[in-house]
Amino acid sequence: MSTVVKHIRAARKAHLAQFSELLSIPSVSTDSRHAKDVRRAGDWVRRKLKQAGCTRVELHDTPRHPIVYGEWLGASGAPTILVYGHYDVQPVDPLELWDHAPFDPLVKNGRIYARGASDNKGQFLAHVNAFESHMRDNGSCPVNIKFLIEGEEEIGSPNLDSFIAENRKRLACDAVVVSDTAMFGAGIPSICYGLRGLAYLEIHVRGTDRDLHSGTFGGSVINPANALVEMLAALKNNRGRVSVPGFYDKVRRLRPAERRAFAALPHSDRRWKREVGAPQLYGEAGYSTLERIWARPTLDVNGIWGGFTGEGAKTVIPAEASAKISMRLVPDQRPKEIARKVTAHLKRIAPLSVKVTVRELHGGDAWITPTDHPAMQAAARALRRAFGRKAVMVREGGSIPIVAEFERRLKVPTVLMGLGLNDDNLHAPNEKMELNNFYRGIEASAFLMEELGNAGGDGRGSRATERR
C-alpha cells in the first residue's frame, strides 16, 4: 500500500484537474434545459471509469437521465464491492448569492467551490481515483469492484429502483460503499449507520375561480393564503411535535446506549447555533440537538406561495395558495403511510370554503444498520489509517432513499463513509469541498479496498463481506 499511497499523493494535481473538469459541467437534473449537460456529465463519468481500469463500462439510458455502470472483476476469490454515487446536482438558485460562477470551479484556502463539489461529484470521484491508483500501481485491485453512478439522485432517483430490480445479478456484491454523507466535524472521520427517510408533498388551496379585489370582496370570501398558513401552523404544536394523528405510531425509540453515544460526541449547541446563524436553536422538546436531527421525525414547510409578491402593493385576494412540505422519517415509519396521514389531516382541518389538493412528489424509507458488522469495522480501520484518528459512528438527518433499496434488493450491508462537512453548503450558494477531505478520502477508499481484500482472501476474516 505504501506505493499506492505515494501514487495517490503524487497525482493530486491531476486529480484536482479532473475534479474541476467534472464540476464545470452544469448537470442540473431537475431542469430540462440542462438535459444535454446531464448526459455530458454521464459520458464524462463513463470515460473516466474506462480510463481508471474498468473492463466493462456502460451508459444506460432511462426515460430521463443516464445511469453509468462499470466493473472490474479480476480479483479471483476476493470480495466484491459496489460503489454508488451520483453525478447530477441541485439548481444554483439564488444565483446572486454566489461569490463566483457556480460552474466555474474556484480553488481558495484549501477548498474547491462549485455546485456539486461535495454533493456528490467529489465524494464518488474519490473512490474512482482510489481504484485507478491500485490499478496503475499493481495492475490489479484487492477487491472486485462495480460502480453505479446515476444522474437522477437530486430528483428522487425515479429510474434507479427498476434498474436495480432488473440487474440484481449484475449488481451482486458483498458490500455497497457510498460516500454521500458528512463527517461529524473537520478532521473527524465518520461512518454513518442510520439515515432518515422522506415524504414530500405539494399542497394547493383554492378559494375562488379568479383573483379578487380585496376592497370589493374582502370579508365576503375566504382568502386561500390565510387558510393555508393556518392549516400549516396547525400541523405542529408549540413544543415542536407534529400534530397529525398517528404520526408517531411507528417511530423507533432511541436506545439508552445510543443516547449516551450521541452525548459523548464532541458536539456544541453554541457552535451549531453560530454555524447556522440562528438566534436560538429550536426543536422537539425532550431531545438533544443530535437526537432531533438524527433519530426523530420532522415536518417542515419548504416553500410557500400565492397572490402578489412583486414590488410595491397590489390589493388582491388570491384565488389559490400553495406550499411544499417535507417530513423526515425515522426507521419503521413508511413514506406513503405518513403521506396519507398528513393528507387526510390537512383535508380534515381545512375550512369548508376552500378546495384542498395534495400531491405526493417523492419519498424514501429510513435506514439503519449494525455498527459492529465486519464491513463497517473495515471502513473504520481504513478511515483511521487515512485520517490518523479513530472514526466515529454517527447517524445522518438527510435521506438517501436508494440505500434502503440496496439492502432490500441485494441483501448486503451498505457502508456510508462521508467525506464532506455539514458546512459544505449542500443545496445552497457557495457549495464547497475541503481538498484535504477529497485527497484523504482517496487514500481511505484505497485502504478500504485493501482491508476488505485481505479479510476476504486469508480465510480468517471472510466475515467482513458476509451476506446478512
NORZI-V810224 format. One line per field, one symbol per residue. burial: 1 if it has 24 or more other C-alpha atoms within 12 Angstrom, else 0. A space follows every 50 residues. Layout:
burial: ???
//
This chain:
burial: 10011011100100110111111111111100001011111111111111 01111011110001111111111010011111111111111100000100 01111100001111111111111111111111111010011111111111 11111111111011000000111111111111111111111111111111 11111110001100000000111111111011111100001111001100 00000000000100000000000000000000110000111111111111 10011110000000001111111111111111111111101110111011 10011111110111111110101111111111111110001111111111 11111110111111111111111111111111111111111111111111 111111100001111100
//
